[in-house]
């Protein structure tokens, strides 16, 4: 029998507790310790029967750990990640990797130079839907992809903001909070982004951030597409409501991503492939065929992947450098909107 990989979790807020849940379910990981300065975390750890520590330093010094899941506030990600690297311990850091691309670069370089893996928690890449979509696109089934549209329309009720004032501040709008997930998936499916042209609209609720944004994205392989995001629109068209990934969200039968190729089109997450039967043309009959998958939980898949990276049987799917590239695109969107012009991503 293989030895279980010992994991610790730093930060047990909402997402931290979900990581704990899946580590406990994993057949190849063992939850050893929890670290969080919040007073409620101690009783939570006691209930689970694992060691509790007030800080990451204490946890690293007092536990035999093979890896750490970091689910602290964004501004602590870099210092937490660097501390793990210093101890030679791989980490899985919640997204975004850092508050800025400059900070993300620090940890990406440290991970590369030390050869200590740092993974970023863009968990949607581990969803069987996205794995299947990538295979369909890479197989040439729909031909060369020429364009796409990604939709992220949500309505966040007032109490969402009332409970956490930081959500009303600059930098906490739907572009940074929600769109970072979509940027990661589009990069994963389409390639590297070379430029963005964006427009944002200031929140009508009086918040410091935006509540609507539209982005024209160009990739290095000449794919050009659009993204629309808002947290003030009631709609069924967002990953949250279409992917059936998180039971907290009601389910719809719609899709939120559309990829157009020279031989067909693909909608995601329903994985419908649309093609002409014989000759291609707008006068020709067109029909769809649904690609079927076996659904598994991406957060569970992510933990198991993290374990496989720790034991050396796999390379990281979402490296610190991937997290850095996502942040560069995100910052480019904000800069493009501020300058009212196309912004090149370098």
C-alpha positions in Angstrom: 0.0 0.0 0.0 1.3 3.5 -0.9 2.1 5.8 2.0 -0.5 8.6 2.4 0.6 12.1 1.6 0.4 14.4 4.7 -1.3 17.7 4.0 -1.9 20.8 6.1 -4.4 23.5 5.4 -3.6 27.2 6.1 -6.8 29.2 6.4 -10.2 27.6 7.0 -12.7 30.0 5.7 -15.3 28.9 3.2 -12.9 27.7 0.5 -10.4 26.3 3.1 -13.1 24.2 4.6 -14.0 22.8 1.2 -10.4 21.8 0.7 -10.5 20.1 4.1 -13.6 18.2 3.1 -12.0 16.8 0.0 -8.7 15.9 1.7 -10.7 13.9 4.2 -12.4 12.1 1.3 -9.2 11.4 -0.5 -7.9 7.9 -0.5 -4.3 9.1 -1.1 -4.1 12.1 1.3 -4.1 12.5 5.0 -5.1 15.8 6.8 -2.5 16.3 9.5 -2.9 19.9 10.6 -4.8 23.2 10.3 -3.4 26.7 10.8 -5.6 29.8 11.2 -5.4 32.6 13.8 -9.2 32.8 14.1 -10.4 31.5 17.4 -13.1 29.3 15.9 -10.5 27.3 13.9 -9.2 25.6 17.1 -12.5 24.0 17.9 -12.9 23.1 14.2 -9.6 21.3 14.2 -10.5 19.6 17.5 -13.8 18.4 16.0 -11.8 16.9 13.1 -9.2 15.3 15.4 -6.2 17.1 13.7 -3.5 19.3 15.1 -4.2 23.0 15.3 -1.7 25.9 15.0 -2.1 29.6 15.2 0.3 30.3 12.3 2.0 28.7 9.2 5.4 29.0 11.0 4.1 26.9 13.9 2.5 24.4 11.6 5.7 23.9 9.5 7.8 23.7 12.6 5.7 21.2 14.5 4.3 18.9 11.8 5.6 16.4 9.3 4.0 17.8 6.2 4.4 16.8 2.5 2.3 19.7 1.2 0.2 22.7 2.3 -3.0 24.1 0.9 -3.0 27.9 1.2 -6.5 29.5 1.4 -5.6 32.8 3.1 -6.5 36.3 1.9 -4.9 37.2 -1.4 -2.4 39.7 0.1 -0.8 36.9 2.2 -0.4 34.3 -0.6 3.1 35.4 -1.6 4.6 35.4 1.9 2.8 32.1 2.8 4.0 30.5 -0.5 7.6 31.7 0.0 7.6 30.3 3.5 6.6 26.9 2.2 9.3 27.1 -0.5 11.9 28.0 2.1 11.0 24.7 3.9 11.0 22.8 0.6 7.3 22.0 0.9 5.0 22.1 -2.2 1.9 24.3 -1.9 -1.5 24.6 -3.6 -2.4 28.3 -3.4 -5.9 29.5 -3.9 -6.5 31.8 -6.9 -5.6 34.4 -7.7 -1.9 33.6 -7.0 -1.3 37.1 -5.6 -2.8 40.6 -5.5 -0.7 41.9 -8.4 1.2 40.3 -11.3 4.4 41.8 -9.8 3.9 39.9 -6.6 2.9 36.8 -8.5 6.2 36.9 -10.4 8.2 36.8 -7.1 6.7 33.5 -6.1 6.7 32.1 -9.7 10.5 32.7 -9.9 11.1 31.4 -6.4 9.3 28.1 -7.3 11.2 27.7 -10.5 14.6 28.5 -9.0 14.1 26.2 -6.0 12.4 23.4 -7.9 9.7 23.4 -5.2 6.2 23.1 -6.9 3.6 25.8 -6.4 0.2 25.0 -7.8 -2.6 27.6 -8.2 -6.2 26.7 -7.4 -7.8 27.2 -10.7 -9.8 24.1 -10.0 -12.1 24.3 -13.1 -9.2 22.9 -15.2 -9.8 19.6 -13.4 -13.4 19.4 -14.3 -14.1 16.5 -16.8 -16.1 19.0 -18.9 -13.0 21.2 -19.5 -10.8 18.1 -20.0 -13.3 16.9 -22.7 -13.6 20.4 -24.3 -9.8 20.6 -24.6 -9.6 17.2 -26.3 -12.4 18.1 -28.7 -10.7 21.4 -29.7 -7.2 19.8 -29.9 -8.5 16.9 -32.0 -9.6 19.1 -34.8 -13.2 18.0 -34.6 -14.4 21.5 -35.1 -11.4 22.6 -37.2 -9.2 25.5 -36.4 -10.9 27.7 -33.8 -11.4 31.2 -35.1 -13.5 32.9 -32.4 -15.3 32.4 -29.1 -17.7 34.1 -26.7 -17.6 33.7 -23.0 -20.5 34.9 -20.8 -20.4 35.5 -17.1 -23.7 37.2 -16.0 -24.6 36.9 -12.4 -26.8 38.8 -9.9 -25.1 39.2 -6.5 -27.7 40.4 -4.0 -27.1 43.3 -1.7 -26.4 41.1 1.3 -23.4 39.7 -0.6 -21.8 43.1 -0.3 -23.2 44.0 3.1 -21.5 41.1 4.7 -18.1 41.9 3.4 -17.3 45.6 2.7 -14.1 44.7 0.9 -16.3 43.4 -2.0 -17.4 47.0 -2.7 -13.8 48.3 -3.0 -11.7 48.9 -6.1 -10.2 45.7 -7.4 -13.0 43.5 -6.0 -15.4 43.8 -8.9 -16.6 40.9 -11.2 -13.5 41.3 -13.5 -11.1 40.3 -10.7 -13.4 38.1 -8.6 -15.2 36.2 -11.4 -13.5 36.7 -14.7 -10.1 35.4 -13.5 -11.6 31.9 -13.7 -12.8 32.4 -17.3 -9.4 33.9 -18.3 -7.7 30.8 -17.0 -10.0 28.5 -18.9 -9.8 30.4 -22.2 -6.0 30.5 -22.0 -6.0 26.7 -21.3 -8.3 26.0 -24.3 -7.2 28.7 -26.8 -3.6 29.6 -26.0 -1.7 32.7 -24.9 -3.4 36.1 -25.0 -1.5 38.8 -26.8 -3.8 41.8 -26.4 -7.1 42.9 -24.8 -9.4 45.8 -25.5 -11.9 46.4 -22.6 -14.7 48.7 -21.4 -15.9 48.8 -17.8 -18.9 50.5 -16.3 -18.8 51.9 -12.7 -21.1 50.1 -10.3 -24.7 51.5 -10.2 -24.9 50.6 -6.5 -22.3 53.2 -5.7 -19.4 50.8 -5.1 -15.9 51.7 -6.0 -15.5 48.9 -8.6 -17.2 48.1 -11.9 -20.4 46.0 -12.3 -20.3 45.5 -16.1 -17.3 44.8 -18.4 -16.8 43.7 -22.0 -13.5 42.5 -23.4 -12.2 41.8 -26.9 -9.4 39.3 -26.6 -6.8 38.3 -29.2 -4.7 35.2 -28.9 -1.2 34.5 -30.4 -2.8 32.0 -32.9 -5.1 34.7 -34.2 -8.2 33.5 -32.4 -10.3 36.6 -31.5 -13.2 36.5 -29.1 -15.3 38.4 -26.7 -16.0 38.1 -22.9 -19.0 39.7 -21.1 -19.1 39.9 -17.3 -21.5 41.4 -14.8 -22.6 40.9 -11.3 -25.8 42.9 -11.7 -27.6 40.8 -14.4 -30.2 38.1 -13.7 -29.4 35.3 -16.2 -28.8 31.6 -16.6 -25.6 32.1 -18.5 -22.6 31.7 -16.2 -20.2 28.9 -15.3 -21.7 28.8 -11.8 -25.2 28.1 -13.0 -24.4 25.9 -16.1 -21.6 23.6 -15.0 -23.3 21.9 -12.1 -20.0 22.1 -10.3 -21.1 23.6 -7.0 -24.4 22.5 -5.4 -24.7 26.0 -3.8 -25.9 27.3 -7.2 -29.2 26.5 -8.9 -28.7 24.5 -12.1 -29.7 25.5 -15.6 -29.5 23.7 -18.9 -27.7 26.5 -20.7 -24.1 27.0 -21.8 -21.8 30.0 -21.2 -18.9 29.4 -23.6 -19.1 29.1 -27.4 -16.1 28.1 -29.6 -16.4 28.6 -33.4 -14.3 26.6 -35.7 -13.9 26.2 -39.5 -15.7 22.9 -39.4 -18.0 23.2 -36.5 -18.8 24.9 -33.2 -18.7 23.7 -29.6 -20.8 24.9 -26.7 -19.6 24.4 -23.1 -20.5 23.1 -20.6 -23.2 21.1 -22.4 -20.5 19.8 -24.9 -22.7 20.1 -27.9 -20.8 19.9 -31.2 -22.6 21.6 -34.1 -21.6 20.6 -37.7 -22.9 20.4 -41.3 -23.5 16.8 -42.2 -21.9 16.9 -45.7 -21.0 20.2 -47.3 -20.2 23.2 -45.2 -22.4 26.3 -45.7 -25.1 28.4 -44.2 -27.7 27.0 -46.6 -26.8 23.4 -45.5 -28.5 21.5 -42.7 -26.8 21.7 -39.4 -27.2 19.5 -36.4 -25.7 18.8 -33.0 -24.2 15.8 -31.2 -23.7 15.8 -27.5 -20.3 14.6 -26.1 -20.9 12.6 -23.0 -18.6 12.5 -19.9 -18.5 10.9 -16.5 -18.7 13.7 -14.0 -16.3 13.9 -11.0 -15.7 16.8 -8.6 -12.9 19.1 -9.8 -11.9 20.0 -6.2 -11.4 16.3 -5.4 -9.5 15.9 -8.7 -7.3 18.9 -7.8 -6.4 17.5 -4.4 -5.5 14.1 -6.0 -3.4 15.9 -8.6 -1.6 17.9 -5.9 -0.8 14.6 -4.2 0.5 13.1 -7.5 2.8 16.2 -7.9 4.1 15.8 -4.4 4.9 12.1 -4.9 6.6 12.8 -8.3 4.2 11.0 -10.5 2.9 14.1 -12.2 3.9 17.6 -13.2 1.7 20.6 -12.0 -1.2 21.4 -14.3 -1.6 24.9 -13.1 1.9 26.3 -12.1 2.7 29.5 -10.4 3.7 30.8 -13.9 0.2 30.0 -15.1 -1.2 32.0 -12.3 1.1 34.9 -13.2 0.0 34.9 -16.8 -3.7 35.0 -15.7 -3.0 38.1 -13.5 -1.1 39.8 -16.4 -4.2 39.4 -18.6 -6.5 40.6 -15.7 -4.4 43.7 -15.1 -4.3 44.3 -18.9 -8.1 44.4 -18.9 -8.2 47.1 -16.3 -5.4 49.1 -17.9 -7.1 48.9 -21.3 -10.4 50.2 -19.8 -8.5 53.1 -18.1 -6.6 54.1 -21.2 -9.5 53.4 -23.6 -7.3 51.6 -26.0 -5.9 48.1 -26.9 -3.4 46.8 -24.3 -0.6 44.4 -25.3 0.1 41.5 -22.9 3.8 40.9 -22.5 
